[in-house]
Amino acid sequence: MPKYKYRCADCEQEFVAFHPIKEKLRDCTVCGIVDSLVRLPGVFVSDTTLPKESRAGALVEEKIKQFREELEKQKQACKEEIHE
């Protein structure tokens, strides 16, 4: 289930709740005020501030590069075998 963050417009308490996408909480569980909750937007954290080698996917990118280089070497070796 997705995680949502809410804030009460009355008591200003913030809390996290897990519930289905189609459901929306409306009543504050802290102060009990009806129709006082506001769902806060989710936060996306980008890893672009990290060094390239520390980013998610950096190892995958490096391995893909290595495999492509190896594939090119193998292609060249096959071409040379055929033409000899």
Backbone torsions as a table, in degrees:
resi	resn	phi	psi	omega
1	MET	NA	143.1	179.1
2	PRO	-67.3	154.8	179.4
3	LYS	-105.9	131.6	179.5
4	TYR	-126.1	147.3	177.6
5	LYS	-109.8	133.4	-179.3
6	TYR	-123.8	155.8	172.3
7	ARG	-134.1	138.0	177.3
8	CYS	-82.8	129.5	179.2
9	ALA	-71.0	-19.3	-177.8
10	ASP	-92.3	-59.2	-176.7
11	CYS	-94.1	-6.6	176.9
12	GLU	63.1	17.4	174.3
13	GLN	-74.0	140.5	176.3
14	GLU	-111.8	143.4	176.8
15	PHE	-154.0	165.0	-179.3
16	VAL	-109.6	140.6	177.9
17	ALA	-136.4	144.9	175.6
18	PHE	-106.1	125.5	177.8
19	HIS	-162.6	165.3	179.4
20	PRO	-61.3	156.6	-177.8
21	ILE	-58.8	-40.5	-176.0
22	LYS	-72.4	-15.9	-179.0
23	GLU	-90.1	144.6	175.9
24	LYS	-137.3	126.9	178.6
25	LEU	-74.6	145.2	-178.1
26	ARG	-127.2	-32.2	-174.5
27	ASP	-102.5	134.8	-178.9
28	CYS	-69.4	129.4	178.6
29	THR	-82.6	-12.7	-178.9
30	VAL	-87.9	-55.8	-176.7
31	CYS	-100.8	-13.7	176.7
32	GLY	83.4	3.2	-179.4
33	ILE	-68.7	133.1	-178.6
34	VAL	-79.6	139.8	176.8
35	ASP	58.3	38.4	-176.7
36	SER	-110.5	-4.2	-175.0
37	LEU	-86.6	141.0	175.3
38	VAL	-122.2	126.0	178.0
39	ARG	-78.9	128.8	-179.3
40	LEU	-88.1	145.6	179.8
41	PRO	-65.3	148.7	176.7
42	GLY	-70.4	157.6	-178.9
43	VAL	-112.1	126.7	176.5
44	PHE	-101.3	124.9	-179.7
45	VAL	-103.4	119.7	179.5
46	SER	-91.3	145.7	179.6
47	ASP	-100.6	20.5	-177.7
48	THR	-71.1	-13.7	178.8
49	THR	-83.8	-13.1	178.8
50	LEU	-79.4	156.8	173.8
51	PRO	-60.5	147.9	-174.8
52	LYS	-52.9	-41.5	-177.5
53	GLU	-69.3	-14.8	179.8
54	SER	-96.4	-8.9	-177.1
55	ARG	-72.6	151.2	174.7
56	ALA	-62.8	133.3	179.3
57	GLY	92.3	-9.2	-178.5
58	ALA	-63.7	-40.7	178.9
59	LEU	-65.1	-40.8	178.7
60	VAL	-62.6	-45.3	178.4
61	GLU	-59.0	-41.9	179.7
62	GLU	-64.8	-43.8	179.5
63	LYS	-64.7	-40.2	177.7
64	ILE	-61.0	-43.6	178.2
65	LYS	-60.0	-45.1	179.6
66	GLN	-63.3	-43.0	-179.9
67	PHE	-64.9	-38.7	178.0
68	ARG	-64.1	-42.6	178.1
69	GLU	-62.6	-43.1	178.7
70	GLU	-64.9	-40.2	177.9
71	LEU	-61.9	-42.6	178.2
72	GLU	-62.2	-40.2	177.4
73	LYS	-62.8	-42.9	179.5
74	GLN	-66.1	-39.5	176.9
75	LYS	-61.0	-45.4	-179.5
76	GLN	-62.9	-42.0	179.2
77	ALA	-63.4	-39.1	178.2
78	CYS	-65.8	-42.9	178.7
79	LYS	-61.4	-41.6	-179.9
80	GLU	-66.7	-37.2	178.3
81	GLU	-64.3	-43.0	-177.4
82	ILE	-65.9	-38.8	-175.2
83	HIS	-85.5	-3.1	-179.6
84	GLU	-88.2	NA	NA
